[in-house]
Amino acid sequence: MTAQAVSTPAPVLSRAGHTPVLSVLGTLRSEWIKLWSLRTTYWTLALTAAAYVALAALLALLLRNPDFAQGDPSFAQLPFAAGVYVATIPLLVLGTLTITGEYSTGQVRSSLVAVPIRLRWLAAKLAVLTGTAAVVVAATVAIATVAVTLILSGTEVKLDLSDPETLRVIGGGALYLVTIMVLAFGVGALLRNSGAALGVVLGFLLIVEQIVAIIAMFWKPMQAISPFLPGSAGARLTTSEAQLATTNAANVYDIHLSAWQGYGVLVAWVVVVLALAAVRLRTRDA
């Protein structure tokens, strides 16, 4: 991660006998400056947008082949699920390094001097990061939707934006991407080390969960665990109802999570990890 020294804005509040502290708006402004002073922010967001749109458009081009799509309109949702898959990685990196960079550069010390209310500082950093990512992801998904719609127009698998399931897959994918990035931020805030946090986030979500899913195909007891892993559960938002029905039917424990129930599991993971990070921030030295 490339970090640059960032000057903290002048404090705008003071208390008699105490070090002046930043207001809420001042804290948000400070975190905005710090976020955009990092090259990581630019390349991860650019890679997110480029990878999502490019893969969605490529799959849409493939779907123009009748032999590939077999005339099934539900195939029009595939470009967006694929886009989510490739866009996840740069956003996980962004979420992790945005917070661990504070610790690796020592910037956290000056940040907490300016904002001694530690949870305010953490909340402001998360709010700025989440708001920025949400805008970029929303714009990316909108561009991809236009591209896929144009590419598939005139074919049997053209995109139907009046279909609630299609809207859920497209919009849910954007929601999933932002939420999984927040989870990565929470892990980074908890572990405070870039290497360790990236290893846990990328290793668990991209490798361990896939291994668990494979094992569950042959060792049934694992099916009691796999639906509740964060990535697998949250990704149900990007899955068609037919695929969800197939997945649920294969579970020997009758664990039938809907798309939004799966997302709720992901949110629960996020809440727990952020709560642990907040406790550590309040009780341990930076």
C-alpha positions as CSV (number, residue, x, y, z in Angstrom):
1,M,0.0,0.0,0.0
2,T,1.3,3.5,-0.8
3,A,0.6,5.9,2.0
4,Q,1.3,9.6,2.0
5,A,1.6,11.9,4.9
6,V,-1.7,13.8,5.4
7,S,-2.0,17.0,7.3
8,T,-4.9,16.9,9.7
9,P,-7.3,19.9,9.4
10,A,-7.2,22.4,12.2
11,P,-9.4,21.5,15.1
12,V,-12.7,23.3,15.2
13,L,-13.8,22.5,18.8
14,S,-12.0,22.9,22.0
15,R,-12.6,22.2,25.7
16,A,-11.0,24.2,28.4
17,G,-7.8,22.4,29.7
18,H,-8.0,19.8,27.0
19,T,-6.4,19.2,23.6
20,P,-8.7,20.6,20.8
21,V,-10.6,18.0,19.0
22,L,-12.2,17.8,15.6
23,S,-15.9,18.1,15.2
24,V,-17.9,15.4,13.4
25,L,-17.8,17.3,10.1
26,G,-14.1,18.0,10.6
27,T,-13.4,14.3,11.2
28,L,-15.3,13.3,8.1
29,R,-13.4,15.9,6.1
30,S,-10.1,14.7,7.5
31,E,-10.9,11.1,6.5
32,W,-12.0,12.2,3.1
33,I,-8.6,13.8,2.5
34,K,-6.8,10.8,3.8
35,L,-8.8,8.4,1.6
36,W,-8.0,10.2,-1.6
37,S,-4.4,10.8,-0.7
38,L,-3.8,7.0,-1.2
39,R,-3.0,5.5,-4.6
40,T,-4.7,2.4,-3.4
41,T,-8.1,4.1,-3.5
42,Y,-7.7,5.1,-7.1
43,W,-6.4,1.8,-8.5
44,T,-8.8,-0.5,-6.5
45,L,-11.9,1.5,-7.5
46,A,-10.7,1.8,-11.1
47,L,-10.1,-2.0,-11.2
48,T,-13.4,-2.7,-9.6
49,A,-15.3,-0.7,-12.3
50,A,-13.2,-1.9,-15.2
51,A,-13.4,-5.6,-14.2
52,Y,-17.1,-5.6,-13.5
53,V,-18.1,-3.8,-16.8
54,A,-15.7,-5.7,-19.0
55,L,-16.7,-9.1,-17.8
56,A,-20.4,-8.3,-17.8
57,A,-20.1,-7.0,-21.4
58,L,-18.0,-10.1,-22.5
59,L,-20.6,-12.5,-21.1
60,A,-23.4,-10.6,-22.7
61,L,-21.6,-11.0,-26.0
62,L,-21.3,-14.7,-25.5
63,L,-25.1,-14.8,-24.6
64,R,-25.9,-13.6,-28.1
65,N,-24.9,-17.1,-29.3
66,P,-28.1,-19.1,-29.3
67,D,-26.2,-22.3,-28.6
68,F,-24.7,-20.8,-25.5
69,A,-27.8,-19.2,-23.9
70,Q,-30.3,-21.8,-25.3
71,G,-32.9,-19.1,-25.5
72,D,-33.3,-19.0,-21.7
73,P,-34.1,-15.3,-20.6
74,S,-32.7,-16.0,-17.0
75,F,-29.3,-16.3,-18.6
76,A,-29.3,-12.5,-18.9
77,Q,-28.6,-12.3,-15.2
78,L,-25.3,-14.1,-15.5
79,P,-23.2,-11.1,-16.6
80,F,-24.0,-9.3,-13.3
81,A,-23.2,-12.3,-11.1
82,A,-19.9,-12.7,-12.9
83,G,-19.2,-9.0,-12.5
84,V,-19.7,-9.2,-8.8
85,Y,-17.2,-12.1,-8.5
86,V,-14.3,-10.3,-10.2
87,A,-15.1,-6.9,-8.5
88,T,-15.0,-8.5,-5.0
89,I,-11.2,-8.8,-4.9
90,P,-10.2,-5.1,-5.4
91,L,-12.9,-4.0,-3.0
92,L,-11.7,-6.4,-0.3
93,V,-8.2,-5.0,-0.7
94,L,-9.5,-1.4,-0.5
95,G,-11.6,-2.1,2.6
96,T,-8.7,-3.8,4.4
97,L,-5.8,-1.4,3.5
98,T,-7.9,1.8,4.2
99,I,-7.8,1.0,7.9
100,T,-4.6,-1.1,8.3
101,G,-2.6,1.6,6.5
102,E,-3.3,3.9,9.5
103,Y,-1.4,1.4,11.7
104,S,1.4,0.5,9.3
105,T,2.3,4.2,8.7
106,G,1.7,5.3,12.3
107,Q,-0.9,7.8,11.1
108,V,-3.3,6.4,13.6
109,R,-1.6,8.1,16.5
110,S,-2.0,11.6,15.1
111,S,-5.6,10.7,14.0
112,L,-6.5,9.7,17.6
113,V,-4.9,12.9,19.0
114,A,-7.1,15.0,16.7
115,V,-10.1,12.7,17.4
116,P,-9.7,11.3,20.9
117,I,-13.3,10.0,20.7
118,R,-12.0,6.8,19.1
119,L,-15.3,5.4,17.9
120,R,-16.1,8.7,16.2
121,W,-12.9,8.4,14.2
122,L,-13.6,4.8,13.3
123,A,-17.2,5.6,12.3
124,A,-16.1,8.5,10.2
125,K,-13.5,6.5,8.3
126,L,-16.0,3.8,7.6
127,A,-18.7,6.2,6.6
128,V,-16.4,8.0,4.1
129,L,-15.1,4.7,2.7
130,T,-18.6,3.2,2.4
131,G,-20.1,6.2,0.8
132,T,-17.4,6.5,-1.8
133,A,-17.5,2.8,-2.7
134,A,-21.3,2.9,-2.9
135,V,-21.3,5.7,-5.4
136,V,-18.6,4.0,-7.5
137,V,-20.3,0.6,-7.4
138,A,-23.7,2.1,-8.2
139,A,-22.3,3.9,-11.2
140,T,-20.4,0.8,-12.3
141,V,-23.5,-1.4,-12.1
142,A,-25.6,1.3,-14.0
143,I,-23.0,1.4,-16.8
144,A,-22.9,-2.4,-17.0
145,T,-26.7,-2.6,-17.1
146,V,-26.8,-0.2,-20.1
147,A,-24.0,-2.1,-21.8
148,V,-25.7,-5.5,-21.3
149,T,-29.1,-4.2,-22.3
150,L,-27.7,-2.8,-25.6
151,I,-25.7,-6.0,-26.3
152,L,-28.6,-8.3,-25.7
153,S,-31.3,-6.2,-27.4
154,G,-33.0,-8.1,-30.2
155,T,-32.1,-11.5,-28.7
156,E,-34.2,-14.1,-26.9
157,V,-32.2,-13.5,-23.7
158,K,-32.6,-9.7,-23.6
159,L,-32.5,-8.1,-20.1
160,D,-35.9,-7.6,-18.5
161,L,-35.6,-4.7,-16.1
162,S,-39.3,-5.0,-15.1
163,D,-38.6,-8.4,-13.5
164,P,-38.2,-8.2,-9.7
165,E,-35.8,-11.1,-9.7
166,T,-33.5,-9.4,-12.3
167,L,-33.6,-6.1,-10.3
168,R,-32.7,-8.0,-7.1
169,V,-29.8,-9.8,-8.8
170,I,-28.4,-6.5,-10.2
171,G,-29.1,-4.3,-7.2
172,G,-28.3,-7.0,-4.8
173,G,-24.9,-7.5,-6.4
174,A,-24.0,-3.8,-5.7
175,L,-25.2,-4.1,-2.1
176,Y,-23.2,-7.3,-1.6
177,L,-20.0,-5.7,-2.9
178,V,-20.3,-2.7,-0.6
179,T,-21.2,-4.9,2.4
180,I,-18.3,-7.4,1.8
181,M,-15.9,-4.5,1.6
182,V,-17.2,-3.3,5.0
183,L,-16.5,-6.8,6.4
184,A,-12.9,-6.5,5.1
185,F,-12.7,-3.1,6.8
186,G,-13.8,-4.6,10.1
187,V,-11.2,-7.4,9.8
188,G,-8.5,-4.9,9.1
189,A,-9.6,-2.8,12.1
190,L,-9.6,-5.8,14.3
191,L,-6.2,-7.3,13.2
192,R,-4.4,-3.9,12.5
193,N,-1.9,-5.6,10.2
194,S,-2.1,-5.4,6.4
195,G,-0.6,-8.8,5.7
196,A,-2.6,-10.7,8.3
197,A,-5.9,-9.0,7.5
198,L,-5.5,-9.5,3.7
199,G,-4.6,-13.1,4.3
200,V,-7.7,-13.7,6.5
201,V,-10.1,-11.8,4.2
202,L,-8.9,-13.1,0.8
203,G,-8.0,-16.6,2.1
204,F,-11.2,-17.1,3.9
205,L,-13.7,-15.7,1.4
206,L,-12.0,-16.8,-1.8
207,I,-10.3,-20.1,-0.8
208,V,-11.6,-21.5,2.5
209,E,-15.3,-21.0,1.6
210,Q,-14.8,-22.7,-1.8
211,I,-13.0,-25.7,-0.1
212,V,-15.9,-26.0,2.4
213,A,-18.4,-26.0,-0.4
214,I,-16.5,-28.8,-2.2
215,I,-16.2,-30.8,1.0
216,A,-19.9,-30.4,1.7
217,M,-20.6,-32.2,-1.6
218,F,-19.0,-35.4,-0.2
219,W,-19.2,-35.0,3.6
220,K,-22.8,-34.0,4.5
221,P,-22.1,-32.6,8.0
222,M,-20.3,-29.7,6.4
223,Q,-23.7,-28.7,4.9
224,A,-24.7,-27.4,8.3
225,I,-21.9,-24.8,8.2
226,S,-21.5,-23.8,4.6
227,P,-24.8,-21.8,4.2
228,F,-23.8,-19.5,7.1
229,L,-20.3,-18.5,5.8
230,P,-20.3,-14.8,5.0
231,G,-19.4,-14.8,1.3
232,S,-21.6,-17.8,0.4
233,A,-24.6,-16.5,2.3
234,G,-24.3,-12.9,1.0
235,A,-23.8,-14.0,-2.6
236,R,-27.3,-15.4,-2.5
237,L,-28.5,-11.9,-3.4
238,T,-26.9,-12.4,-6.8
239,T,-28.4,-15.8,-7.4
240,S,-31.5,-16.6,-9.4
241,E,-34.5,-18.2,-7.7
242,A,-34.0,-21.4,-9.7
243,Q,-30.4,-21.7,-8.5
244,L,-31.4,-21.0,-4.9
245,A,-34.0,-23.7,-5.1
246,T,-31.5,-26.2,-6.4
247,T,-29.0,-25.2,-3.7
248,N,-31.6,-25.4,-0.9
249,A,-32.9,-28.7,-2.1
250,A,-29.4,-30.3,-2.0
251,N,-29.0,-29.4,1.7
252,V,-29.6,-32.5,3.8
253,Y,-30.4,-30.4,6.9
254,D,-33.2,-28.5,5.2
255,I,-31.4,-25.2,5.6
256,H,-33.3,-23.1,3.1
257,L,-32.0,-19.5,3.1
258,S,-33.7,-17.0,0.8
259,A,-31.6,-14.4,-1.0
260,W,-32.4,-11.8,1.7
261,Q,-31.9,-14.2,4.6
262,G,-28.5,-15.0,3.2
263,Y,-27.7,-11.3,3.1
264,G,-28.8,-11.0,6.7
265,V,-26.2,-13.7,7.6
266,L,-23.5,-11.5,6.0
267,V,-24.7,-8.4,7.8
268,A,-24.6,-10.4,11.1
269,W,-20.9,-11.2,10.4
270,V,-20.2,-7.6,9.7
271,V,-21.9,-6.4,12.9
272,V,-19.9,-8.9,15.0
273,V,-16.6,-8.1,13.4
274,L,-17.1,-4.3,13.7
275,A,-18.2,-4.7,17.3
276,L,-15.0,-6.7,18.1
277,A,-12.9,-4.1,16.3
278,A,-14.6,-1.3,18.3
279,V,-14.0,-3.0,21.6
280,R,-10.3,-3.5,20.7
281,L,-10.0,0.2,19.6
282,R,-11.5,1.4,22.9
283,T,-9.5,-1.0,25.2
284,R,-6.1,-1.4,23.5
285,D,-3.4,1.1,22.6
286,A,-3.1,2.1,19.0
